[in-house]
Amino acid sequence: MKKTTRFLLTAVIIGLLLAINSLMIKVRRLQREVPVIEVEAHRLDEKLNGPAPAWVTSQIQKDLERYAATGISTEMLDNGFFDGYAKEYNLARFHIKNRHVTL
């Protein structure tokens, strides 16, 4: 009986130590500083308002070519969005139409 109690107590203590260690690792990750990257406003404006790089246009065309004949419905977008990582990453889908935002 004494050996069983000692074994169980040791197992519980080891389990608690592992749980605490796991939580400490998560807390350290959350406390990491995020580096701030300074960008000059005019350079950012040039990038955003300039033409998209060729590789971006090419990738978009490649990704959407399967829908060229059939198109993409709102239902297809909703299914893809909500079946994906929306809940896991707390994403929200919104629409902007005539300067009004709706969820």
N, C-alpha and C positions, 0 to 999 in steps of 0.2 A: 504494500500500500504506500509506503514511504517513497519507494522508487518511482512509482507511477505518478505520485503527486509532484515529486521533484522534476520528473521528465516533462509533465504538463506545464509546470511553472516555467521551466527553461524554454519550452517551445513557445509559450505565450510571450515571454520577454523577448525572444529572438524575433517573433512576428511583429511585436510593437516597435522594436528597433529598426526593422526593415521598413515598416510603414513610415516612421518618422524620417528615415533617410530619404525615402521616396518623396515625401512632402518637402523636405529641405531642398532637394534638387529642383523641384517645381518652383518653389519660392525664389530660389536664386535666378532661375530663368526669367521669372516675371520682374525681378528687380534690376535686370541688366539695363544699362543705359542704351538708349537708341541714339546712334550718331545722327547729328543734325547736319544736313548737307545744304550749304548756302548756294543759292542760284541767283545770278543776276537777272532782274526782271526782264530786261530787254532780250536776253538770250532765251529765256523761257518762252517769251512771247513769239520770238522768231521760230522756235521749234514747234510750238503749238499751231501757229498760223501758216507755217510753211508746208510744202508738199510732203506727203508721207513717204518714207523711204521705200524703195522698190520692193524690198523683201517683205514689208508689211502688206502692201497691196497684193503681192503674189500669194502670201499666206492666206489672206482673207478670201481671195478668189478660189484658192484650192479648197478651203474649208467649206465654202458655200456652193461649190459647183454641183454638188449632188442635189441641191434644191432648185437649180436653174429651171428645170421643166415643171416641177410641181409647186414650187413656192414654199413659204413657211407660214403656217397659220399661227394665230395667237395661242391656240390650244397646244400646238407643238412646242412653242416657246415655254408655256406654263409647265407642261409635262417635263420638259428637259430641265427647267430651273428647279422645280420643286422635288423632282426625283433625284436631283444631284446633291450638292452640298449646302443647300440653302439653310437647312435647320442646323447643321453642324457648325457652320460659320456665321450664324445669325444674320443672313443676308435678307434684304427686303427688295422686292421688285416694285418699281414705281414707273409711272408714265408721266411724261411732260407733253401737254398738248395745249396750244394756244396760251402759253405762259401759265398754265395751271398744273400743279403736281397732284397726282392721285396715286394711292397705293393699291 
